[in-house]
Amino acid sequence: MNTFINYAHRGASAYAPENTMSAFKKAFEIGANGIELDLQKTKDDKIVIFHDDRIDKKSNGTGKISNYTYRELLKLDFGSWFSTEYKDEKIVLFEDFMKEVRNRNLVLAIELKEENIEKQTLEIIKKYYDSHNVYITSFIYNALLRIRKLDNFIKIGWLIEEDINENNIKELIDISGNQICPPAKLVSKSGIKLARDNKLSVRLWGISNIEIMEKVYYLDTDGMTVNFPDKLKELIERK
């Protein structure tokens, strides 16, 4: 796909509790053509969709995902923290999400929040989805390195916390990476040009408000991750 990708960040997380099926379905409804989500492993080695290091703020439980089995997590409420409308929203098994999207024309940005889930993640993707429309992403370089050792072809996106520069470009190329993902507030035109010169795509993250979104949209990027994909859709259609 060569179109600009409007990634719903953890689903349409401005409108529904992040990384839940409600947030993902809302994203489909309001026009996202991409979904960004986060993966972690439970105590019994199931891959679930959740971002934070601890579940305290986003559920009625405490501790880490890895402290619980999947069945135990299913007993918790992952929606009331956002709104009473979403009371008893359940944590999402990655495989169930992939079943939900397998017939949809979406680009997926699948972020690994920890190491040692690479093999399982790849197996689930290949079971349900066209991997040409998937980027496996992470801030954890070693997780991406492991992905590349397991699969020569799946696209890799490296999340960085600085502008694009010669060093991070080299490190990404060393693992045959495909996309570099800097924060919107730090990205520069020269950094984007450097990525382009090295035939890398660029996705921006950290678009916290409409003003930042409008400012960076006109840069030469391939997509951005937003909590409000309806607003980005409107901007794309106005262009």
Protein Blocks (a to p, Z undefined) as FASTA:
>chain_A
ZZdcdddeeijfklbcehiaklmmmmmmnopabdcddddddfkopacddfbfbfklmccb
ecjfklpcfklmmmpccklmmomklgoiacddfklmmmmmmmpccddddddfbghilmmm
mmmmmmmmcfklcccddfblklmmmmmmmpmkbccddddfbdcdfklmmmmmmnopabdc
ddfklpcfklmmmmmmnopacddehiabfklmmmmmmpccfbdcdfblmlmmmmmmmZZ
